[in-house]
Amino acid sequence: MNTNSNTYTIIYTTVLVVVVAAILAIVASALKPRQTANVELEQMKSIMLAANIGETNGQPDKKADFKKLYDQNIVDTYVIDSKGNRVEGVDAFKVDLKAQYNAIKNGGDVTLPVYECKTADGNTVTILPCYGAGLWGAIWGYISVEPDGETIHGAYFSHASETPGLGGEIAAPWFYNQFDGNVLEDAAGAFSSIKIVKGGDNGDPNGVDAISGATITSRSLQNTIEQWMNYYKLILGD
């Protein structure tokens, strides 16, 4: 075949594309179990850190085995609907939080995960996820609540693409550790009343100090917490 002909070029290019696509498909298939395991481990880590488990001096312990901690400390998992009723046959760990966020936003049916976790002091805290939209992409996190149904035991947040040093600070321990000991209900009885504002942690049991230069991300996280906790308040304190 004439290697300088258009026919040769087309055949060569087609074969090359097919071979490369096949190799990529094989590699992706081989790596998928490991990728899935990493995603699940990250989820377990987030849940445990929200319960202040797997930390050293308020910082994530790099040596902690979060899968083991999850297996040891999570004593129950379930999902609820918009009325707070348990939904049978759904694995809480596998619920797509983004899909539930869209359902909340559009007023559709929701199935929201709940995790019950035994802490070192013998109490059982309830760990509740939240998911929303930040400035540049998704933001999400977990909040653990004491048996009284309103005191925050711990929290953990993360994001997809918030600005490093600004909105990205929601994933920093200095920020999410501020939630410890705050309450979800204010003096007037309003629930989901966490306020993320500048100076908000100055003695206000509902206040968290916002991130300087990240007003939109701070407000978005506050709104996200409020949206999700308004569903979860139906099961807290029971």
C-alpha positions in Angstrom: 0.0 0.0 0.0 1.2 3.5 -0.8 2.1 5.0 2.6 1.7 8.5 1.1 -1.9 8.0 0.0 -5.0 9.3 1.7 -6.4 5.8 2.1 -3.4 4.7 4.1 -3.6 7.7 6.3 -7.2 7.1 7.1 -6.7 3.4 7.8 -3.7 4.1 10.0 -5.5 6.7 12.0 -8.5 4.6 12.4 -6.5 1.6 13.7 -4.5 3.8 16.0 -7.7 5.3 17.5 -9.2 1.9 18.0 -6.1 0.5 19.7 -5.7 3.5 22.0 -9.4 3.4 22.9 -9.2 -0.3 23.7 -6.1 0.2 25.9 -7.8 3.1 27.8 -11.0 1.0 28.3 -8.9 -1.9 29.7 -7.0 0.3 32.0 -10.2 2.1 33.2 -11.8 -1.3 33.9 -8.8 -2.5 35.8 -8.6 0.6 37.9 -12.3 1.0 38.6 -12.4 -1.3 41.8 -9.5 0.6 43.3 -11.1 4.0 42.4 -14.4 2.9 44.0 -12.6 1.7 47.1 -10.8 5.1 47.4 -14.1 7.0 47.0 -15.7 4.8 49.7 -12.7 5.2 52.0 -12.9 9.0 51.6 -16.5 8.9 52.5 -15.8 6.8 55.6 -13.1 9.3 56.6 -15.4 12.3 56.2 -18.1 10.6 58.4 -15.6 9.7 61.1 -14.0 13.1 61.2 -17.5 14.7 61.6 -17.8 12.6 64.8 -14.3 13.8 65.9 -13.0 10.2 65.5 -9.6 9.7 63.8 -8.2 13.1 64.9 -5.2 14.1 66.8 -5.3 17.6 68.4 -8.2 18.6 66.1 -6.4 17.5 62.9 -7.0 14.4 60.8 -4.7 11.6 61.9 -2.7 10.6 58.8 -2.1 7.1 60.3 -5.7 6.4 61.1 -7.4 3.4 59.6 -10.7 5.1 58.7 -12.4 1.9 57.4 -11.6 0.1 60.6 -12.9 3.1 62.6 -16.0 3.2 60.6 -16.7 -0.5 61.0 -16.1 -0.2 64.8 -18.1 2.9 65.6 -21.0 3.0 63.2 -23.8 1.1 64.9 -26.7 1.8 62.6 -27.4 3.3 59.1 -30.7 4.1 57.5 -32.4 6.6 55.2 -35.5 8.8 55.8 -38.0 10.4 53.5 -39.2 14.0 53.5 -41.5 13.2 56.5 -38.8 11.6 58.6 -40.0 8.1 58.0 -37.5 5.3 57.5 -37.2 3.9 54.0 -36.6 0.2 53.9 -34.3 -1.5 51.4 -31.9 1.5 50.7 -28.3 1.4 51.6 -27.5 4.8 53.3 -23.8 4.6 52.4 -24.7 4.4 48.7 -27.2 7.2 48.5 -26.1 9.8 45.9 -26.0 13.1 47.8 -26.0 15.1 44.6 -29.3 13.5 43.4 -30.8 14.2 46.8 -29.7 17.9 46.6 -31.4 18.1 43.2 -34.6 16.6 44.7 -34.5 19.0 47.6 -34.0 22.0 45.2 -36.8 20.9 42.9 -39.2 19.8 45.6 -39.1 16.1 44.7 -39.0 12.9 46.8 -35.9 12.5 48.9 -34.1 9.6 50.6 -31.6 11.1 53.0 -28.9 9.0 54.8 -28.5 8.8 58.6 -25.5 7.3 60.5 -25.6 6.5 64.2 -22.1 6.5 65.7 -20.8 5.4 69.1 -18.3 7.8 70.6 -15.5 7.3 73.1 -17.7 8.7 75.9 -20.3 6.0 75.3 -22.9 8.3 73.7 -24.4 7.8 70.3 -24.3 10.7 68.0 -26.3 11.1 64.8 -24.3 12.0 61.7 -26.1 13.8 58.9 -24.8 14.7 55.5 -25.5 17.9 53.5 -24.7 18.8 49.9 -25.1 22.0 47.9 -23.6 24.5 45.4 -20.7 26.7 46.3 -19.1 29.5 44.3 -17.5 27.3 41.6 -18.8 23.8 42.3 -20.3 21.4 44.7 -19.8 21.7 48.5 -20.7 18.9 51.0 -20.1 17.7 54.5 -21.3 15.9 57.6 -22.6 17.2 60.9 -22.8 15.0 64.0 -25.5 15.8 66.6 -25.6 14.9 70.3 -28.4 12.9 71.8 -30.2 16.1 72.8 -31.0 16.6 69.1 -29.6 20.1 68.8 -26.0 20.3 70.1 -23.4 19.8 67.4 -20.8 17.2 68.4 -18.6 17.7 65.3 -18.5 18.6 61.6 -16.5 18.1 58.5 -16.8 19.8 55.1 -15.2 19.6 51.7 -15.6 20.9 48.2 -15.0 20.2 44.5 -13.4 23.5 43.2 -13.6 26.4 45.7 -10.8 28.9 45.6 -7.7 27.7 47.6 -7.1 30.0 50.6 -10.6 31.4 50.3 -13.7 29.3 49.9 -11.6 26.2 49.9 -11.0 26.8 53.6 -14.3 25.1 54.5 -12.3 21.9 54.3 -9.7 23.2 56.9 -9.9 22.0 60.5 -9.7 25.6 61.9 -13.0 26.2 60.1 -15.1 23.1 60.6 -13.9 22.6 64.3 -15.8 25.8 65.1 -19.0 24.0 64.8 -18.2 21.8 67.8 -20.6 22.6 70.7 -22.8 25.0 68.7 -26.5 24.4 68.6 -28.9 24.0 65.7 -31.8 25.7 67.5 -31.8 29.3 68.6 -33.4 31.0 71.7 -36.6 31.6 69.8 -37.0 27.9 68.9 -36.0 28.2 65.3 -34.2 25.2 63.9 -31.3 25.1 61.4 -30.2 28.5 62.7 -26.4 28.2 62.2 -25.1 31.5 61.0 -21.8 31.7 59.2 -20.8 35.4 59.5 -17.7 37.4 60.4 -17.3 37.3 64.1 -20.1 34.7 64.4 -18.1 32.6 66.8 -17.9 35.4 69.4 -20.0 33.7 72.1 -23.0 33.1 69.8 -24.1 29.4 70.3 -25.5 29.5 66.7 -22.6 31.4 65.2 -19.5 30.4 63.2 -16.8 32.8 62.0 -17.0 33.1 58.2 -14.0 32.8 55.9 -12.4 36.2 55.0 -12.9 36.9 51.3 -15.3 34.0 50.8 -18.7 35.5 51.5 -20.5 33.5 48.8 -19.1 30.1 49.8 -19.8 30.9 53.5 -23.4 31.9 52.7 -23.8 28.9 50.4 -22.7 26.5 53.1 -25.0 28.1 55.6 -28.0 27.7 53.2 -27.0 24.1 52.5 -26.9 23.2 56.2 -30.3 24.9 56.7 -31.9 23.1 53.7 -30.8 19.6 54.9 -31.3 20.1 58.6 -34.9 21.2 58.0 -35.5 17.6 56.9 -33.4 16.0 59.6 -35.0 17.9 62.5 -37.9 15.5 62.2 -35.8 12.6 63.6 -33.5 14.5 66.0 -34.2 14.4 69.7 -36.6 11.4 69.4 
